[in-house]
């Protein structure tokens, strides 16, 4: 029996299955083998959980703050909500506080809001009010300030819930006063509610009853500041996707957050706060100068180009990739939900913006990834390198383009035989292939290359076939791991092209996870190896998630 090291991310099932819940891997939890756990080298997998990760600095003078928190388990929609909060705070001059980890690992994450609010108000006496908003709620009327909700005769404002729960703590306003601090502490001390189905809500309700003499609390109708999705009406201030199924919640938050950010940007333009004909971020010039020092290269011929894809939430990552390529190679981007300001930045930098037809609809989880083979098929270039938008190019791409003279470019996965959660055997029972990949023959789809040649299009066509089939048949979709990547590995086997996998070119797609909390830290500390060409931030969080916008 393999002796496994202590790991905070691993859980075991009754049938002996091991699950890894780490957000280092996309879409946790993932099935893993004991051998994978034994050899896993992630530093963050050892030791105790961090106590907090807040995007706040030292004391500030803002009178109003707005806060949220999301954990890795809900980051797929939490980061969209956080971006919308940041944009809203920016146009109104509020302080945005974004928590990205639980503050007390012994309790469900929802309890952390009480700690965050109490701690922030204590450490920032200049802050007069703080608004809390859950990571599945979005401000849909961003032109409206928080001041319209503040009541001179109230210290704590919260919306009613659906009975029997008396209040819903998804959104609330709290004054910085001793009575509110006492409320947070009283509620947090009610440990008998820790695992209640409503988490901290009954504890706060009890604490409110106990604090009637000292605390001026105001319970308001939900549609004033916390409209549930089923009851939301145009013009309501906030939409809250509480109780929705996960995919509905993800889709709803993403779409509402994009609309909110777009409106914030439009409001900034109308107010003259942003001049879109010129760089707006203070880090534009320093970062451009930094990228200008990276190795330059000349592509083999003018038919070569790089394509990627991004939405507004990931756009800063794409901007970093683009700046590592501008002036070196032609670049195109697939619009997965860009704002008009985002698209103008692309046009100003001579980046082609594409809007291909989606073969896998937005109702499918991770539709952005599933559609990758169709993005590549639609490339405007004869020789295309696909590079994920969480990558940076730090070396010469000419050898990668040269590799396309014969076969498609597919690079081995750095985990090799320890690749987590490979395609189940059932997929190959349903859809047999002429030859199977060996255990170490795994690939990563973050960096790929295709030319408009018969052998290349043969592989691309088989990839598209399986993705289209998965979109139609849930039984097939359930047997494919890692969306586009699992489908690509099936296609390689179906096309009998196992030989194309590049095993000695790790520098062409180097997994990289060094954190850089600020642009200044990135410029000061960014390092790479001499043989590195593409650095891939394949894990979460991305290093730019904590950067204040705009950067460029």
Buried (B, 14 or more C-beta within 10 A) or exposed (E): EEEBEEBBBBEEEEEEEBBBBBBBBBBBBBBBBBEBBEEBEBEBBEEEEEEBBBBBEEEBEBBBBBBBBBBBEBBBBBBBBBBBBBBBBBBBEBBBBBBBBBBBBEBBBBBBBBBBBBBBBEEBEEBBBBBBBBBBBBBBBBEBBBEEBBEEEBBBBBBBBEEEBBBBBBBBBBBBBEBBBBBBEBBBEBEEBBEEEBBBBBBBBBBBEBBEEEBBBBBBEBBBBBBBBEEBEEEBBBBBBBEBEEEEBBBBBBBBBBBBBBBBBBBBBEEEEBEBEEBBBEBBEBBEEBBEEBEEBEBBEEBBBBBBBBBBBBBBBBBBBBBBBBEBBBBBBBBBBBBEBBBBBBEEBEBBBBEBEBBBEBEBBBBBBBBBBBBBBBBEBBBBBBBBBBBBBBBBBBBBBBBBEEBBBBBBBBBEBBBBBBBBEEBBEEBEBEEEBEEBBBBBBBBBBBBBBEBBBBBBBBBBBBBBBBBEEEEBBEBBBBBBBBBBBBBBBBBEBBEBBBEEBBBBBBBBBEEBEBBEBBBEEBEBEEEBBBBBBBBBBBBBBBBBBBBB
